[in-house]
Amino acid sequence: MKTRFNIQKLEPKAYEAMFGLESYLATSGLDKTILELIKIRASQINGCAFCINMHTKDALKNGETNKRIFLLNAWKETNLYNEQEQVALAMTEEITLVSHKGLTDETFELAKSVFSENDIAKIIIAISTINAWNRIAISSRTSI
């Protein structure tokens, strides 16, 4: 696959804004493991090889295990993820696939039972941000 163009070079101010979201998330206090799981799972759903590659490497550097990464797309079928991670992954799938139902009331209520409202907001921002990155990388054909 040939890269179409480099959006970062063409529209640096837009990239700065996206990196601003990343900087916010990195210092927001959101659990780093949850943040990387969100990024990998959304990227799997969207089929963004560039982002899967990047965030898998980041997760491994942060202490994530190969096994949990290998089984992430089947997280519902394992007991490898704690309750907060499971809720964050459910949110990731529902928000990434927003045209299906979006964030359901059931999942939102589960989120309220394990996260503060601020953390729920941060998770929604994280999911929205990685989905934007996926769309940028896929549309511009950013290569690994």
Salt bridges, closest charged atoms under 4 A:
GLU22 OE1 - LYS39 NZ 2.95
GLU36 OE1 - HIS55 ND1 3.35
ASP58 OD2 - HIS55 ND1 3.67
GLU64 OE2 - ARG68 NE 2.50
GLU85 OE1 - ARG68 NH1 2.96
GLU93 OE2 - ARG41 NE 2.86
GLU93 OE1 - LYS76 NZ 3.42
GLU109 OE2 - LYS112 NZ 3.35
ASP119 OD1 - LYS122 NZ 3.70
